Amino acid sequence: MLPIRYQLKQKGYNHEWKEVVSIMNTQKCITTIVKNIKEKTISVRQCSEPTQLVKQIYNLMNYKYVPFHRKKSVVLPAEIIKNDTS
C-alpha cells in the first residue's frame, strides 16, 4: 500500500503532511459512558461530522466520511466472588 501523502500528490493534492494531519484531526471520535439506574454501563461511540476539507481528502482517497456508525453497548455489572480461604 502506498503512503497517503503520495496518493494525495498523485491526485493533485499537494499540501504538506503537517497540514493534512491538522485537517484530519478536526474530525473526532466521541465516546460517552454512563451508568443507568440498574448499574449497567452504557457506552455510546460516534464520530463527529467531517468538515468540507476532510470530505475532500476522503473523496480523493475513496474513504467513507465516517469510519464507523454510531455504536451502543451495554455492559452488565461484574459479579464479585469473594474467595474465602480462611
Buried (B, 14 or more C-beta within 10 A) or exposed (E): EEEBBEBBEEEEBEBEEEEBEEBBEEBEEEEEEEEEEEEEBEEEBBBEEBEEBBBEBBEBEEBEEBEEEEEEEEEEEEEEEEEEEE
